[in-house]
Amino acid sequence: MRRTHLTAALLVVATVAAGCAQPVRGEALAGPTPPPTTTSRLPGSAPFDPCKIISWKDFPLDVRTVEDVTPRHRPPNPQEPNEVYSDGCAFDNNELVPFKAFMTLVIWGSITKIRVDPKNPGDKPVMYGNRRGVQTADVDEKGVKGCVTRFTLDYGQVGGVSLINGRFPDVDPCTVVDALAAKIVERLDS
């Protein structure tokens, strides 16, 4: 069951990134440029660990019905060409409620593979701090709500958060995604 919902969450990311963005040329990405001695944020290196940049305590209270959720490292599957991110981490709150998915995937990747500009009718431009991005809400064929947001990072990289929410019908998944994306940007820029 978990793999099915995780695959669905990843397909949301892949679907909204389907046009595979062209590299941004001549545009300085928002955010400070780290000094060359900062090994954790050099070009081509991971700007953050998707399992450590946020924790379960960063999720809104109305979805934290359990004490804690341990994130699971979720690198892209080489057999799945639609998984366009470089590294990811899954947080889910499904354990006690089967068939009611609540799955969040925190990712980072390259702007050459993950689109951060509105392109489709359902896309909404967003800003997290000084980072621009795009957000897309979705409802699957079973009525399960989802949302995905992607935003610029330094050195042509992209951060993102996707959420499938079949467990909390009164909670807008885009509100949760916004809160988590804002927390990621706040921590990166501090």
Salt bridges, closest charged atoms under 4 A:
GLU27 OE2 - ARG132 NE 2.76
ASP58 OD2 - ARG187 NH1 2.69
GLU83 OE2 - ARG74 NH2 2.90
ASP87 OD1 - HIS73 NE2 2.60
ASP92 OD2 - ARG72 NH2 2.47
GLU95 OE2 - ARG2 NH2 3.02
ASP117 OD1 - ARG132 NH1 2.69
ASP123 OD2 - ARG115 NH1 2.77
ASP154 OD2 - ARG41 NH2 2.60
ASP154 OD1 - ARG131 NH1 3.38
GLU186 OE2 - LYS183 NZ 3.98
ASP189 OD1 - ARG131 NH2 2.60
